[in-house]
Amino acid sequence: MIIHNMMEDAVKDILEKQWGNLSISCYCSECKMDVLAMSLNRLKPHYIRNRAGMMYTKANLMTEQSRATILTAIVESSKVVSAHPCHR
Amino acid sequence: MIIHNMMEDAVKDILEKQWGNLSISCYCSECKMDVLAMSLNRLKPHYIRNRAGMMYTKANLMTEQSRATILTAIVESSKVVSAHPCHR
């Protein structure tokens, strides 16, 4: 069963672009993945199963409002990860 | 960046077990994926990035309450897909 959460792509995209600008105590890849997972848990998922749904959802997630909501989730999550880094 | 939404596994598991019991107008694989995607969009995601988080989250998603919440989302989604099947 092939489905995909388009919100993953949107958060990864913004996280990649903003990672260097975030005020975080550690910039390792594990902390980055923690910020990604925590941000996704704070945002409404947008699962789709076909290409038509993919284009429609992608357009919806590119609005200024959506990007602002996603960036807010990333900033909030980076604060938590920064205060409680979870290294193995 | 490897992360995973554990809710996907939980919904897939219950959907597989209950698929034959659902009252739905079409039992094709496309409708099944639509029910899966729609159910996931109704449920809070549980993204994790490591094995420890995986076991912890899996245990949380196996409770009676969680399974009831997931089944409710599946039943509601199957009603929508049943009324509006989206075949290509």
Backbone of each chain as nested JSON, in Angstrom:
{
  "chains": [
    {"id": "A", "residues": [
      {"number": 1, "name": "MET", "atoms": {"N": [0.843, -1.188, 0.0], "CA": [0.0, 0.0, 0.0], "C": [0.884, 1.246, 0.0]}},
      {"number": 2, "name": "ILE", "atoms": {"N": [0.903, 1.971, -1.123], "CA": [1.788, 3.122, -1.257], "C": [1.032, 4.428, -0.99]}},
      {"number": 3, "name": "ILE", "atoms": {"N": [1.377, 5.044, 0.097], "CA": [0.817, 6.346, 0.442], "C": [1.992, 7.214, 0.89]}},
      {"number": 4, "name": "HIS", "atoms": {"N": [1.772, 8.517, 0.94], "CA": [2.87, 9.407, 1.329], "C": [2.333, 10.634, 2.049]}},
      {"number": 5, "name": "ASN", "atoms": {"N": [3.007, 11.006, 3.135], "CA": [2.652, 12.223, 3.862], "C": [3.412, 13.401, 3.253]}},
      {"number": 6, "name": "MET", "atoms": {"N": [2.692, 14.212, 2.472], "CA": [3.329, 15.35, 1.793], "C": [3.909, 16.354, 2.786]}},
      {"number": 7, "name": "MET", "atoms": {"N": [3.401, 16.358, 4.005], "CA": [3.929, 17.277, 5.01], "C": [5.407, 16.975, 5.293]}},
      {"number": 8, "name": "GLU", "atoms": {"N": [5.799, 15.695, 5.136], "CA": [7.215, 15.329, 5.339], "C": [8.11, 16.134, 4.397]}},
      {"number": 9, "name": "ASP", "atoms": {"N": [7.747, 16.184, 3.123], "CA": [8.549, 16.909, 2.132], "C": [8.61, 18.397, 2.456]}},
      {"number": 10, "name": "ALA", "atoms": {"N": [7.44, 18.95, 2.849], "CA": [7.37, 20.386, 3.138], "C": [8.264, 20.736, 4.338]}},
      {"number": 11, "name": "VAL", "atoms": {"N": [8.209, 19.901, 5.398], "CA": [9.014, 20.187, 6.6], "C": [10.506, 19.988, 6.297]}},
      {"number": 12, "name": "LYS", "atoms": {"N": [10.838, 18.909, 5.569], "CA": [12.247, 18.665, 5.212], "C": [12.801, 19.839, 4.407]}},
      {"number": 13, "name": "ASP", "atoms": {"N": [12.017, 20.33, 3.466], "CA": [12.439, 21.433, 2.603], "C": [12.751, 22.688, 3.427]}},
      {"number": 14, "name": "ILE", "atoms": {"N": [11.83, 23.048, 4.301], "CA": [12.023, 24.274, 5.107], "C": [13.135, 24.067, 6.142]}},
      {"number": 15, "name": "LEU", "atoms": {"N": [13.199, 22.857, 6.718], "CA": [14.255, 22.568, 7.705], "C": [15.642, 22.685, 7.057]}},
      {"number": 16, "name": "GLU", "atoms": {"N": [15.789, 22.148, 5.838], "CA": [17.073, 22.235, 5.125], "C": [17.476, 23.69, 4.922]}},
      {"number": 17, "name": "LYS", "atoms": {"N": [16.5, 24.497, 4.512], "CA": [16.805, 25.907, 4.204], "C": [17.088, 26.733, 5.46]}},
      {"number": 18, "name": "GLN", "atoms": {"N": [16.423, 26.384, 6.579], "CA": [16.519, 27.208, 7.788], "C": [17.457, 26.647, 8.855]}},
      {"number": 19, "name": "TRP", "atoms": {"N": [17.966, 25.421, 8.653], "CA": [18.762, 24.742, 9.679], "C": [19.892, 25.63, 10.22]}},
      {"number": 20, "name": "GLY", "atoms": {"N": [20.628, 26.289, 9.332], "CA": [21.752, 27.138, 9.743], "C": [21.318, 28.394, 10.483]}},
      {"number": 21, "name": "ASN", "atoms": {"N": [20.072, 28.779, 10.305], "CA": [19.568, 30.008, 10.949], "C": [18.935, 29.759, 12.316]}},
      {"number": 22, "name": "LEU", "atoms": {"N": [18.709, 28.464, 12.644], "CA": [18.05, 28.154, 13.919], "C": [19.036, 28.307, 15.07]}},
      {"number": 23, "name": "SER", "atoms": {"N": [18.538, 28.806, 16.198], "CA": [19.373, 28.924, 17.388], "C": [19.242, 27.624, 18.171]}},
      {"number": 24, "name": "ILE", "atoms": {"N": [20.186, 26.719, 17.961], "CA": [20.094, 25.38, 18.563], "C": [21.454, 25.0, 19.155]}},
      {"number": 25, "name": "SER", "atoms": {"N": [21.433, 24.22, 20.247], "CA": [22.676, 23.916, 20.962], "C": [23.558, 22.921, 20.218]}},
      {"number": 26, "name": "CYS", "atoms": {"N": [22.973, 22.136, 19.295], "CA": [23.755, 21.12, 18.58], "C": [23.227, 20.983, 17.155]}},
      {"number": 27, "name": "TYR", "atoms": {"N": [24.142, 20.987, 16.184], "CA": [23.722, 20.922, 14.772], "C": [24.033, 19.554, 14.15]}},
      {"number": 28, "name": "CYS", "atoms": {"N": [24.081, 18.494, 14.978], "CA": [24.383, 17.166, 14.433], "C": [23.149, 16.604, 13.713]}},
      {"number": 29, "name": "SER", "atoms": {"N": [23.377, 15.527, 12.942], "CA": [22.288, 14.961, 12.141], "C": [21.201, 14.319, 13.007]}},
      {"number": 30, "name": "GLU", "atoms": {"N": [21.579, 13.816, 14.188], "CA": [20.579, 13.206, 15.079], "C": [19.63, 14.266, 15.637]}},
      {"number": 31, "name": "CYS", "atoms": {"N": [20.189, 15.39, 16.037], "CA": [19.339, 16.48, 16.542], "C": [18.45, 17.007, 15.415]}},
      {"number": 32, "name": "LYS", "atoms": {"N": [19.001, 17.027, 14.199], "CA": [18.225, 17.497, 13.048], "C": [17.016, 16.577, 12.814]}},
      {"number": 33, "name": "MET", "atoms": {"N": [17.249, 15.26, 12.911], "CA": [16.143, 14.305, 12.726], "C": [15.133, 14.403, 13.857]}},
      {"number": 34, "name": "ASP", "atoms": {"N": [15.625, 14.692, 15.069], "CA": [14.69, 14.879, 16.196], "C": [13.797, 16.098, 15.956]}},
      {"number": 35, "name": "VAL", "atoms": {"N": [14.403, 17.182, 15.437], "CA": [13.61, 18.381, 15.142], "C": [12.588, 18.057, 14.049]}},
      {"number": 36, "name": "LEU", "atoms": {"N": [13.02, 17.297, 13.039], "CA": [12.118, 16.918, 11.947], "C": [10.929, 16.097, 12.47]}},
      {"number": 37, "name": "ALA", "atoms": {"N": [11.228, 15.044, 13.253], "CA": [10.164, 14.167, 13.772], "C": [9.216, 14.945, 14.689]}},
      {"number": 38, "name": "MET", "atoms": {"N": [9.795, 15.773, 15.575], "CA": [8.964, 16.521, 16.52], "C": [8.098, 17.555, 15.803]}},
      {"number": 39, "name": "SER", "atoms": {"N": [8.658, 18.189, 14.771], "CA": [7.879, 19.167, 13.99], "C": [6.703, 18.463, 13.318]}},
      {"number": 40, "name": "LEU", "atoms": {"N": [6.955, 17.297, 12.722], "CA": [5.882, 16.553, 12.038], "C": [4.796, 16.126, 13.015]}},
      {"number": 41, "name": "ASN", "atoms": {"N": [5.182, 15.826, 14.247], "CA": [4.185, 15.444, 15.25], "C": [3.319, 16.624, 15.692]}},
      {"number": 42, "name": "ARG", "atoms": {"N": [3.809, 17.844, 15.431], "CA": [3.045, 19.038, 15.793], "C": [2.149, 19.517, 14.648]}},
      {"number": 43, "name": "LEU", "atoms": {"N": [2.328, 18.947, 13.468], "CA": [1.598, 19.427, 12.283], "C": [0.586, 18.403, 11.784]}},
      {"number": 44, "name": "LYS", "atoms": {"N": [-0.48, 18.879, 11.182], "CA": [-1.508, 17.99, 10.639], "C": [-0.933, 17.236, 9.431]}},
      {"number": 45, "name": "PRO", "atoms": {"N": [-1.067, 15.915, 9.423], "CA": [-0.536, 15.176, 8.267], "C": [-1.362, 15.415, 6.999]}},
      {"number": 46, "name": "HIS", "atoms": {"N": [-0.722, 15.23, 5.842], "CA": [-1.401, 15.361, 4.539], "C": [-1.05, 14.147, 3.687]}},
      {"number": 47, "name": "TYR", "atoms": {"N": [-1.633, 13.003, 4.06], "CA": [-1.358, 11.775, 3.305], "C": [-2.132, 11.783, 1.992]}},
      {"number": 48, "name": "ILE", "atoms": {"N": [-1.465, 11.349, 0.938], "CA": [-2.109, 11.211, -0.375], "C": [-1.686, 9.847, -0.941]}},
      {"number": 49, "name": "ARG", "atoms": {"N": [-2.42, 9.375, -1.936], "CA": [-2.061, 8.087, -2.533], "C": [-1.805, 8.167, -4.035]}},
      {"number": 50, "name": "ASN", "atoms": {"N": [-2.067, 9.311, -4.653], "CA": [-1.8, 9.375, -6.089], "C": [-1.192, 10.712, -6.51]}},
      {"number": 51, "name": "ARG", "atoms": {"N": [-0.732, 10.764, -7.76], "CA": [0.001, 11.916, -8.245], "C": [-0.863, 13.188, -8.287]}},
      {"number": 52, "name": "ALA", "atoms": {"N": [-2.129, 13.014, -8.611], "CA": [-3.025, 14.182, -8.656], "C": [-3.112, 14.808, -7.267]}},
      {"number": 53, "name": "GLY", "atoms": {"N": [-3.283, 13.964, -6.275], "CA": [-3.348, 14.444, -4.895], "C": [-2.037, 15.086, -4.488]}},
      {"number": 54, "name": "MET", "atoms": {"N": [-0.927, 14.563, -5.037], "CA": [0.396, 15.077, -4.702], "C": [0.548, 16.532, -5.146]}},
      {"number": 55, "name": "MET", "atoms": {"N": [0.16, 16.826, -6.382], "CA": [0.303, 18.182, -6.915], "C": [-0.605, 19.162, -6.152]}},
      {"number": 56, "name": "TYR", "atoms": {"N": [-1.821, 18.706, -5.892], "CA": [-2.793, 19.55, -5.189], "C": [-2.303, 19.882, -3.783]}},
      {"number": 57, "name": "THR", "atoms": {"N": [-1.855, 18.852, -3.07], "CA": [-1.394, 19.054, -1.692], "C": [-0.133, 19.894, -1.645]}},
      {"number": 58, "name": "LYS", "atoms": {"N": [0.78, 19.663, -2.613], "CA": [2.029, 20.421, -2.665], "C": [1.737, 21.914, -2.821]}},
      {"number": 59, "name": "ALA", "atoms": {"N": [0.787, 22.228, -3.672], "CA": [0.404, 23.628, -3.883], "C": [-0.144, 24.22, -2.586]}},
      {"number": 60, "name": "ASN", "atoms": {"N": [-0.962, 23.431, -1.884], "CA": [-1.547, 23.9, -0.621], "C": [-0.483, 24.165, 0.437]}},
      {"number": 61, "name": "LEU", "atoms": {"N": [0.549, 23.32, 0.451], "CA": [1.589, 23.438, 1.478], "C": [2.621, 24.509, 1.145]}},
      {"number": 62, "name": "MET", "atoms": {"N": [2.522, 25.103, -0.046], "CA": [3.478, 26.138, -0.446], "C": [2.964, 27.542, -0.143]}},
      {"number": 63, "name": "THR", "atoms": {"N": [1.765, 27.668, 0.408], "CA": [1.238, 29.007, 0.699], "C": [2.037, 29.644, 1.837]}},
      {"number": 64, "name": "GLU", "atoms": {"N": [2.0, 30.964, 1.884], "CA": [2.713, 31.697, 2.932], "C": [2.272, 31.232, 4.32]}},
      {"number": 65, "name": "GLN", "atoms": {"N": [0.942, 31.041, 4.465], "CA": [0.393, 30.645, 5.764], "C": [0.912, 29.266, 6.179]}},
      {"number": 66, "name": "SER", "atoms": {"N": [0.906, 28.324, 5.238], "CA": [1.389, 26.977, 5.549], "C": [2.861, 26.992, 5.931]}},
      {"number": 67, "name": "ARG", "atoms": {"N": [3.643, 27.738, 5.174], "CA": [5.085, 27.79, 5.444], "C": [5.359, 28.454, 6.794]}},
      {"number": 68, "name": "ALA", "atoms": {"N": [4.551, 29.434, 7.15], "CA": [4.715, 30.096, 8.452], "C": [4.373, 29.112, 9.578]}},
      {"number": 69, "name": "THR", "atoms": {"N": [3.306, 28.331, 9.378], "CA": [2.899, 27.335, 10.39], "C": [3.992, 26.292, 10.566]}},
      {"number": 70, "name": "ILE", "atoms": {"N": [4.555, 25.833, 9.439], "CA": [5.614, 24.82, 9.486], "C": [6.864, 25.379, 10.167]}},
      {"number": 71, "name": "LEU", "atoms": {"N": [7.239, 26.603, 9.809], "CA": [8.436, 27.209, 10.413], "C": [8.252, 27.377, 11.924]}},
      {"number": 72, "name": "THR", "atoms": {"N": [7.048, 27.737, 12.343], "CA": [6.766, 27.875, 13.777], "C": [6.968, 26.525, 14.477]}},
      {"number": 73, "name": "ALA", "atoms": {"N": [6.466, 25.448, 13.867], "CA": [6.625, 24.105, 14.456], "C": [8.106, 23.739, 14.545]}},
      {"number": 74, "name": "ILE", "atoms": {"N": [8.872, 24.101, 13.514], "CA": [10.314, 23.8, 13.506], "C": [11.032, 24.576, 14.611]}},
      {"number": 75, "name": "VAL", "atoms": {"N": [10.714, 25.856, 14.743], "CA": [11.371, 26.694, 15.759], "C": [11.042, 26.171, 17.162]}},
      {"number": 76, "name": "GLU", "atoms": {"N": [9.765, 25.842, 17.401], "CA": [9.355, 25.325, 18.718], "C": [10.055, 23.993, 19.003]}},
      {"number": 77, "name": "SER", "atoms": {"N": [10.104, 23.131, 18.008], "CA": [10.741, 21.819, 18.195], "C": [12.243, 21.96, 18.429]}},
      {"number": 78, "name": "SER", "atoms": {"N": [12.877, 22.901, 17.727], "CA": [14.325, 23.077, 17.904], "C": [14.643, 23.569, 19.311]}},
      {"number": 79, "name": "LYS", "atoms": {"N": [13.717, 24.326, 19.912], "CA": [13.916, 24.771, 21.304], "C": [13.917, 23.563, 22.245]}},
      {"number": 80, "name": "VAL", "atoms": {"N": [12.967, 22.637, 22.025], "CA": [12.863, 21.448, 22.881], "C": [14.103, 20.567, 22.713]}},
      {"number": 81, "name": "VAL", "atoms": {"N": [14.478, 20.316, 21.445], "CA": [15.64, 19.457, 21.177], "C": [16.914, 20.117, 21.708]}},
      {"number": 82, "name": "SER", "atoms": {"N": [16.983, 21.423, 21.595], "CA": [18.142, 22.16, 22.078], "C": [18.293, 22.01, 23.597]}},
      {"number": 83, "name": "ALA", "atoms": {"N": [17.177, 22.041, 24.297], "CA": [17.189, 21.916, 25.766], "C": [17.386, 20.47, 26.204]}},
      {"number": 84, "name": "HIS", "atoms": {"N": [16.917, 19.526, 25.37], "CA": [17.016, 18.091, 25.722], "C": [17.554, 17.282, 24.556]}},
      {"number": 85, "name": "PRO", "atoms": {"N": [18.825, 17.471, 24.187], "CA": [19.361, 16.672, 23.071], "C": [19.39, 15.199, 23.459]}},
      {"number": 86, "name": "CYS", "atoms": {"N": [19.044, 14.348, 22.512], "CA": [18.889, 12.922, 22.824], "C": [19.907, 12.099, 22.043]}},
      {"number": 87, "name": "HIS", "atoms": {"N": [21.182, 12.206, 22.425], "CA": [22.222, 11.455, 21.721], "C": [22.37, 10.071, 22.305]}},
      {"number": 88, "name": "ARG", "atoms": {"N": [22.645, 9.102, 21.389], "CA": [22.887, 7.733, 21.872], "C": [24.309, 7.627, 22.368]}}
    ]},
    {"id": "B", "residues": [
      {"number": 1, "name": "MET", "atoms": {"N": [17.547, 11.527, 5.809], "CA": [16.969, 11.637, 7.15], "C": [15.917, 10.547, 7.33]}},
      {"number": 2, "name": "ILE", "atoms": {"N": [16.212, 9.568, 8.197], "CA": [15.3, 8.439, 8.367], "C": [14.405, 8.651, 9.586]}},
      {"number": 3, "name": "ILE", "atoms": {"N": [13.146, 8.848, 9.304], "CA": [12.149, 8.953, 10.355], "C": [10.967, 8.103, 9.921]}},
      {"number": 4, "name": "HIS", "atoms": {"N": [10.088, 7.773, 10.862], "CA": [8.949, 6.93, 10.501], "C": [7.739, 7.271, 11.368]}},
      {"number": 5, "name": "ASN", "atoms": {"N": [6.575, 7.346, 10.71], "CA": [5.336, 7.578, 11.448], "C": [4.762, 6.221, 11.882]}},
      {"number": 6, "name": "MET", "atoms": {"N": [4.903, 5.924, 13.174], "CA": [4.445, 4.629, 13.698], "C": [2.937, 4.455, 13.539]}},
      {"number": 7, "name": "MET", "atoms": {"N": [2.225, 5.574, 13.436], "CA": [0.777, 5.492, 13.263], "C": [0.431, 4.766, 11.949]}},
      {"number": 8, "name": "GLU", "atoms": {"N": [1.327, 4.886, 10.943], "CA": [1.095, 4.174, 9.672], "C": [0.974, 2.671, 9.911]}},
      {"number": 9, "name": "ASP", "atoms": {"N": [1.894, 2.118, 10.672], "CA": [1.885, 0.673, 10.949], "C": [0.631, 0.268, 11.701]}},
      {"number": 10, "name": "ALA", "atoms": {"N": [0.267, 1.093, 12.689], "CA": [-0.899, 0.769, 13.516], "C": [-2.176, 0.772, 12.673]}},
      {"number": 11, "name": "VAL", "atoms": {"N": [-2.322, 1.789, 11.807], "CA": [-3.532, 1.866, 10.975], "C": [-3.544, 0.737, 9.949]}},
      {"number": 12, "name": "LYS", "atoms": {"N": [-2.392, 0.466, 9.31], "CA": [-2.307, -0.634, 8.333], "C": [-2.705, -1.947, 8.977]}},
      {"number": 13, "name": "ASP", "atoms": {"N": [-2.199, -2.196, 10.167], "CA": [-2.465, -3.442, 10.897], "C": [-3.967, -3.617, 11.154]}},
      {"number": 14, "name": "ILE", "atoms": {"N": [-4.596, -2.587, 11.688], "CA": [-6.037, -2.685, 12.003], "C": [-6.865, -2.709, 10.717]}},
      {"number": 15, "name": "LEU", "atoms": {"N": [-6.447, -1.955, 9.708], "CA": [-7.176, -1.948, 8.434], "C": [-7.143, -3.34, 7.791]}},
      {"number": 16, "name": "GLU", "atoms": {"N": [-5.98, -3.992, 7.825], "CA": [-5.864, -5.344, 7.254], "C": [-6.818, -6.308, 7.955]}},
      {"number": 17, "name": "LYS", "atoms": {"N": [-6.85, -6.209, 9.273], "CA": [-7.679, -7.137, 10.064], "C": [-9.173, -6.856, 9.898]}},
      {"number": 18, "name": "GLN", "atoms": {"N": [-9.546, -5.596, 9.73], "CA": [-10.964, -5.223, 9.719], "C": [-11.538, -4.985, 8.321]}},
      {"number": 19, "name": "TRP", "atoms": {"N": [-10.683, -5.013, 7.286], "CA": [-11.114, -4.66, 5.927], "C": [-12.366, -5.433, 5.492]}},
      {"number": 20, "name": "GLY", "atoms": {"N": [-12.378, -6.726, 5.748], "CA": [-13.509, -7.56, 5.336], "C": [-14.778, -7.289, 6.139]}},
      {"number": 21, "name": "ASN", "atoms": {"N": [-14.628, -6.691, 7.305], "CA": [-15.787, -6.413, 8.165], "C": [-16.399, -5.034, 7.928]}},
      {"number": 22, "name": "LEU", "atoms": {"N": [-15.701, -4.196, 7.158], "CA": [-16.207, -2.837, 6.937], "C": [-17.343, -2.866, 5.921]}},
      {"number": 23, "name": "SER", "atoms": {"N": [-18.316, -2.001, 6.16], "CA": [-19.421, -1.877, 5.211], "C": [-19.039, -0.803, 4.193]}},
      {"number": 24, "name": "ILE", "atoms": {"N": [-18.514, -1.247, 3.054], "CA": [-17.99, -0.301, 2.061], "C": [-18.47, -0.725, 0.669]}},
      {"number": 25, "name": "SER", "atoms": {"N": [-18.657, 0.27, -0.211], "CA": [-19.244, -0.032, -1.528], "C": [-18.261, -0.713, -2.473]}},
      {"number": 26, "name": "CYS", "atoms": {"N": [-16.957, -0.588, -2.21], "CA": [-15.952, -1.174, -3.103], "C": [-14.755, -1.64, -2.272]}},
      {"number": 27, "name": "TYR", "atoms": {"N": [-14.311, -2.881, -2.539], "CA": [-13.192, -3.439, -1.762], "C": [-11.899, -3.512, -2.58]}},
      {"number": 28, "name": "CYS", "atoms": {"N": [-11.759, -2.632, -3.583], "CA": [-10.544, -2.672, -4.413], "C": [-9.36, -2.06, -3.646]}},
      {"number": 29, "name": "SER", "atoms": {"N": [-8.158, -2.269, -4.178], "CA": [-6.952, -1.809, -3.479], "C": [-6.859, -0.277, -3.468]}},
      {"number": 30, "name": "GLU", "atoms": {"N": [-7.4, 0.387, -4.499], "CA": [-7.347, 1.856, -4.52], "C": [-8.223, 2.455, -3.42]}},
      {"number": 31, "name": "CYS", "atoms": {"N": [-9.426, 1.886, -3.257], "CA": [-10.304, 2.362, -2.188], "C": [-9.673, 2.073, -0.818]}},
      {"number": 32, "name": "LYS", "atoms": {"N": [-8.993, 0.934, -0.722], "CA": [-8.331, 0.576, 0.538], "C": [-7.247, 1.609, 0.876]}},
      {"number": 33, "name": "MET", "atoms": {"N": [-6.474, 2.013, -0.128], "CA": [-5.431, 3.017, 0.109], "C": [-6.032, 4.374, 0.437]}},
      {"number": 34, "name": "ASP", "atoms": {"N": [-7.163, 4.69, -0.183], "CA": [-7.843, 5.951, 0.145], "C": [-8.301, 5.95, 1.599]}},
      {"number": 35, "name": "VAL", "atoms": {"N": [-8.829, 4.808, 2.051], "CA": [-9.261, 4.704, 3.454], "C": [-8.042, 4.851, 4.37]}},
      {"number": 36, "name": "LEU", "atoms": {"N": [-6.94, 4.224, 3.981], "CA": [-5.709, 4.31, 4.78], "C": [-5.229, 5.768, 4.882]}},
      {"number": 37, "name": "ALA", "atoms": {"N": [-5.113, 6.444, 3.739], "CA": [-4.624, 7.835, 3.73], "C": [-5.56, 8.758, 4.51]}},
      {"number": 38, "name": "MET", "atoms": {"N": [-6.864, 8.587, 4.295], "CA": [-7.825, 9.448, 4.976], "C": [-7.831, 9.21, 6.489]}},
      {"number": 39, "name": "SER", "atoms": {"N": [-7.693, 7.944, 6.88], "CA": [-7.637, 7.617, 8.315], "C": [-6.415, 8.283, 8.951]}},
      {"number": 40, "name": "LEU", "atoms": {"N": [-5.27, 8.182, 8.269], "CA": [-4.041, 8.777, 8.805], "C": [-4.151, 10.297, 8.915]}},
      {"number": 41, "name": "ASN", "atoms": {"N": [-4.884, 10.905, 8.007], "CA": [-5.068, 12.358, 8.075], "C": [-5.976, 12.772, 9.231]}},
      {"number": 42, "name": "ARG", "atoms": {"N": [-6.75, 11.806, 9.759], "CA": [-7.634, 12.096, 10.89], "C": [-6.962, 11.817, 12.23]}},
      {"number": 43, "name": "LEU", "atoms": {"N": [-5.803, 11.182, 12.199], "CA": [-5.145, 10.762, 13.445], "C": [-3.855, 11.545, 13.689]}},
      {"number": 44, "name": "LYS", "atoms": {"N": [-3.523, 11.708, 14.965], "CA": [-2.293, 12.42, 15.32], "C": [-1.083, 11.566, 14.914]}},
      {"number": 45, "name": "PRO", "atoms": {"N": [-0.129, 12.163, 14.193], "CA": [1.038, 11.364, 13.803], "C": [1.951, 11.05, 14.991]}},
      {"number": 46, "name": "HIS", "atoms": {"N": [2.7, 9.959, 14.874], "CA": [3.674, 9.576, 15.91], "C": [5.004, 9.274, 15.239]}},
      {"number": 47, "name": "TYR", "atoms": {"N": [5.687, 10.338, 14.796], "CA": [6.983, 10.158, 14.139], "C": [8.063, 9.861, 15.175]}},
      {"number": 48, "name": "ILE", "atoms": {"N": [8.924, 8.916, 14.837], "CA": [10.072, 8.602, 15.692], "C": [11.293, 8.466, 14.77]}},
      {"number": 49, "name": "ARG", "atoms": {"N": [12.489, 8.513, 15.374], "CA": [13.686, 8.397, 14.55], "C": [14.594, 7.25, 14.98]}},
      {"number": 50, "name": "ASN", "atoms": {"N": [14.314, 6.624, 16.114], "CA": [15.203, 5.524, 16.508], "C": [14.433, 4.338, 17.087]}},
      {"number": 51, "name": "ARG", "atoms": {"N": [15.136, 3.231, 17.295], "CA": [14.507, 1.982, 17.708], "C": [13.872, 2.076, 19.101]}},
      {"number": 52, "name": "ALA", "atoms": {"N": [14.506, 2.835, 19.985], "CA": [13.948, 2.975, 21.333], "C": [12.58, 3.647, 21.25]}},
      {"number": 53, "name": "GLY", "atoms": {"N": [12.525, 4.706, 20.463], "CA": [11.263, 5.411, 20.28], "C": [10.231, 4.518, 19.621]}},
      {"number": 54, "name": "MET", "atoms": {"N": [10.708, 3.634, 18.739], "CA": [9.812, 2.728, 18.032], "C": [9.088, 1.784, 18.993]}},
      {"number": 55, "name": "MET", "atoms": {"N": [9.815, 1.181, 19.902], "CA": [9.216, 0.23, 20.845], "C": [8.246, 0.946, 21.79]}},
      {"number": 56, "name": "TYR", "atoms": {"N": [8.663, 2.107, 22.256], "CA": [7.838, 2.884, 23.184], "C": [6.52, 3.296, 22.52]}},
      {"number": 57, "name": "THR", "atoms": {"N": [6.63, 3.832, 21.293], "CA": [5.441, 4.297, 20.583], "C": [4.535, 3.14, 20.212]}},
      {"number": 58, "name": "LYS", "atoms": {"N": [5.138, 1.991, 19.811], "CA": [4.355, 0.817, 19.435], "C": [3.503, 0.357, 20.622]}},
      {"number": 59, "name": "ALA", "atoms": {"N": [4.106, 0.355, 21.793], "CA": [3.378, -0.044, 23.003], "C": [2.212, 0.913, 23.25]}},
      {"number": 60, "name": "ASN", "atoms": {"N": [2.471, 2.2, 23.068], "CA": [1.418, 3.209, 23.274], "C": [0.261, 3.047, 22.3]}},
      {"number": 61, "name": "LEU", "atoms": {"N": [0.578, 2.655, 21.067], "CA": [-0.449, 2.541, 20.031], "C": [-1.204, 1.217, 20.101]}},
      {"number": 62, "name": "MET", "atoms": {"N": [-0.78, 0.32, 21.003], "CA": [-1.44, -0.979, 21.137], "C": [-2.492, -0.976, 22.237]}},
      {"number": 63, "name": "THR", "atoms": {"N": [-2.669, 0.134, 22.935], "CA": [-3.657, 0.165, 24.014], "C": [-5.064, 0.087, 23.418]}},
      {"number": 64, "name": "GLU", "atoms": {"N": [-6.005, -0.362, 24.24], "CA": [-7.403, -0.478, 23.803], "C": [-7.922, 0.86, 23.309]}},
      {"number": 65, "name": "GLN", "atoms": {"N": [-7.574, 1.927, 24.053], "CA": [-8.047, 3.263, 23.695], "C": [-7.531, 3.694, 22.329]}},
      {"number": 66, "name": "SER", "atoms": {"N": [-6.227, 3.468, 22.105], "CA": [-5.632, 3.844, 20.82], "C": [-6.269, 3.066, 19.676]}},
      {"number": 67, "name": "ARG", "atoms": {"N": [-6.441, 1.761, 19.881], "CA": [-7.007, 0.92, 18.824], "C": [-8.454, 1.335, 18.521]}},
      {"number": 68, "name": "ALA", "atoms": {"N": [-9.178, 1.73, 19.55], "CA": [-10.562, 2.175, 19.348], "C": [-10.585, 3.484, 18.558]}},
      {"number": 69, "name": "THR", "atoms": {"N": [-9.656, 4.389, 18.886], "CA": [-9.57, 5.672, 18.17], "C": [-9.23, 5.436, 16.7]}},
      {"number": 70, "name": "ILE", "atoms": {"N": [-8.292, 4.52, 16.456], "CA": [-7.873, 4.215, 15.08], "C": [-9.026, 3.57, 14.31]}},
      {"number": 71, "name": "LEU", "atoms": {"N": [-9.709, 2.629, 14.948], "CA": [-10.827, 1.952, 14.273], "C": [-11.943, 2.948, 13.93]}},
      {"number": 72, "name": "THR", "atoms": {"N": [-12.19, 3.89, 14.825], "CA": [-13.194, 4.926, 14.559], "C": [-12.805, 5.736, 13.322]}},
      {"number": 73, "name": "ALA", "atoms": {"N": [-11.529, 6.109, 13.234], "CA": [-11.049, 6.879, 12.065], "C": [-11.215, 6.057, 10.787]}},
      {"number": 74, "name": "ILE", "atoms": {"N": [-10.947, 4.752, 10.865], "CA": [-11.078, 3.876, 9.697], "C": [-12.54, 3.777, 9.263]}},
      {"number": 75, "name": "VAL", "atoms": {"N": [-13.432, 3.587, 10.225], "CA": [-14.865, 3.443, 9.909], "C": [-15.399, 4.742, 9.282]}},
      {"number": 76, "name": "GLU", "atoms": {"N": [-15.023, 5.894, 9.868], "CA": [-15.473, 7.181, 9.33], "C": [-14.928, 7.398, 7.911]}},
      {"number": 77, "name": "SER", "atoms": {"N": [-13.653, 7.07, 7.725], "CA": [-13.031, 7.249, 6.406], "C": [-13.653, 6.315, 5.376]}},
      {"number": 78, "name": "SER", "atoms": {"N": [-13.981, 5.09, 5.783], "CA": [-14.567, 4.136, 4.834], "C": [-15.952, 4.602, 4.389]}},
      {"number": 79, "name": "LYS", "atoms": {"N": [-16.661, 5.318, 5.263], "CA": [-17.972, 5.87, 4.879], "C": [-17.79, 6.914, 3.772]}},
      {"number": 80, "name": "VAL", "atoms": {"N": [-16.784, 7.788, 3.938], "CA": [-16.527, 8.843, 2.941], "C": [-16.097, 8.218, 1.608]}},
      {"number": 81, "name": "VAL", "atoms": {"N": [-15.151, 7.285, 1.668], "CA": [-14.651, 6.648, 0.439], "C": [-15.77, 5.852, -0.231]}},
      {"number": 82, "name": "SER", "atoms": {"N": [-16.603, 5.224, 0.584], "CA": [-17.724, 4.449, 0.071], "C": [-18.697, 5.353, -0.705]}},
      {"number": 83, "name": "ALA", "atoms": {"N": [-18.925, 6.547, -0.18], "CA": [-19.852, 7.483, -0.824], "C": [-19.214, 8.169, -2.027]}},
      {"number": 84, "name": "HIS", "atoms": {"N": [-17.888, 8.331, -1.993], "CA": [-17.186, 9.037, -3.086], "C": [-15.953, 8.247, -3.518]}},
      {"number": 85, "name": "PRO", "atoms": {"N": [-16.124, 7.077, -4.117], "CA": [-14.941, 6.313, -4.559], "C": [-14.194, 7.098, -5.64]}},
      {"number": 86, "name": "CYS", "atoms": {"N": [-12.867, 7.07, -5.562], "CA": [-12.059, 7.911, -6.456], "C": [-11.204, 7.034, -7.372]}},
      {"number": 87, "name": "HIS", "atoms": {"N": [-11.837, 6.357, -8.306], "CA": [-11.079, 5.502, -9.214], "C": [-10.563, 6.292, -10.395]}},
      {"number": 88, "name": "ARG", "atoms": {"N": [-9.312, 5.939, -10.796], "CA": [-8.766, 6.591, -11.984], "C": [-9.38, 5.974, -13.236]}}
    ]}
  ]
}
